Amino acid sequence: MLQEFIETVVKNKEVFYLEVDESFAMCGSQAFYIEETKEAIPVALFWEDEEKAVACKSDEWAKGIVKSATLEEFIEICFGMQVETMAVGIGFNADLSGGEELVPVDLIKALIKEIDRTKTAVTFSDSFESLAQVKQLLNQIELDITDEKAL
């Protein structure tokens, strides 16, 4: 599932989501929680194609609006989710089955690996000036995570 998502998103340079109440369609994590409180962290849901996002417009997301983000915007969104202690959900069905939850930096790493493998051109316009800058921040986050584990 992850590999298909990564390949499709990088190839099409687009990802889809449902906007619900001016936010992403979300659910509580089944895999990740806040250590101190044991509370599930929020998972923002994304799909690699529009049809899968449309298929999830039911129940609490029935009024959701299908929107898209460019590959570059999605990478920036994922960095923001990392800071906000959120997870990324991919490939979920309307009943929240069939999906996969990921730590945002792990998804960014997979996207960058596929961008490099396919030599896909990317152009950032907001938080980053280049893919090199994205990689630099990713390396810094990984160093910070390693430092926290050492404490």
SVG drawing of the C-alpha trace seen along z (x, -y; Angstrom):
<svg xmlns="http://www.w3.org/2000/svg" viewBox="-24 -31 46 34">
<polyline fill="none" stroke="black" stroke-width="0.4" points="0.0,0.0 2.7,-2.5 4.8,-1.9 1.8,-2.3 0.8,-5.5 4.4,-6.9 4.8,-6.0 1.4,-7.4 1.8,-10.6 5.3,-11.3 4.3,-10.4 1.2,-12.5 2.7,-15.2 -0.7,-15.4 -2.4,-14.0 -6.1,-14.2 -7.8,-14.8 -11.3,-15.6 -11.7,-19.0 -14.1,-18.8 -14.8,-21.9 -11.8,-23.7 -9.5,-20.9 -8.5,-17.5 -10.7,-14.4 -9.3,-12.9 -9.6,-9.9 -7.9,-8.8 -4.8,-6.7 -4.8,-3.0 -1.0,-2.9 0.3,-6.1 -0.4,-7.8 0.9,-10.4 3.1,-8.6 2.1,-10.7 -1.7,-10.6 -2.1,-7.4 -4.3,-9.5 -4.5,-8.6 -2.9,-11.2 -4.9,-12.6 -4.5,-11.1 -5.1,-13.2 -6.2,-11.1 -4.9,-11.3 -5.4,-9.4 -3.4,-9.0 -6.3,-9.4 -9.5,-11.4 -11.9,-8.5 -10.7,-7.0 -11.2,-10.3 -14.7,-10.7 -15.6,-7.2 -15.0,-8.2 -17.6,-11.0 -20.0,-9.4 -21.2,-9.7 -19.3,-12.4 -17.4,-13.3 -20.5,-13.3 -20.2,-17.1 -16.4,-16.9 -15.0,-18.7 -12.4,-16.7 -9.3,-18.9 -5.8,-18.3 -2.3,-19.4 0.7,-19.3 3.6,-17.0 5.6,-19.9 2.7,-21.2 2.1,-17.7 5.7,-17.5 5.3,-20.8 2.0,-19.6 3.8,-16.5 6.5,-18.6 3.7,-20.6 2.0,-17.4 5.3,-16.2 5.5,-19.4 1.9,-19.1 2.3,-15.5 0.0,-14.0 0.1,-11.0 -0.6,-10.6 -3.2,-8.1 -3.1,-6.7 -5.5,-4.4 -8.3,-4.3 -11.8,-3.3 -14.9,-5.2 -15.2,-2.8 -11.6,-3.5 -10.5,0.0 -7.7,0.9 -5.5,-2.1 -2.0,-2.6 -0.8,-5.1 2.6,-6.7 4.9,-9.0 5.1,-12.1 8.9,-12.1 8.9,-8.5 6.5,-9.4 8.6,-12.3 11.7,-10.1 9.9,-7.6 8.7,-10.5 12.2,-11.9 13.6,-8.5 11.1,-8.1 11.7,-11.7 15.4,-10.9 14.9,-7.5 12.6,-8.9 14.5,-12.2 11.2,-14.0 11.5,-17.8 10.1,-19.5 9.7,-23.3 8.9,-24.6 7.2,-27.9 6.5,-28.3 8.6,-26.9 11.5,-25.5 13.7,-26.8 14.9,-23.4 14.8,-19.6 18.3,-19.9 16.8,-22.2 14.0,-19.6 16.7,-16.9 18.6,-19.1 15.6,-19.7 14.8,-16.0 18.3,-15.1 18.1,-17.6 14.8,-16.2 16.3,-12.7 19.2,-14.0 16.8,-15.6 14.9,-12.3 18.1,-10.4 19.2,-12.9 15.8,-12.5 16.1,-8.7 19.6,-9.0 18.3,-11.1"/>
</svg>
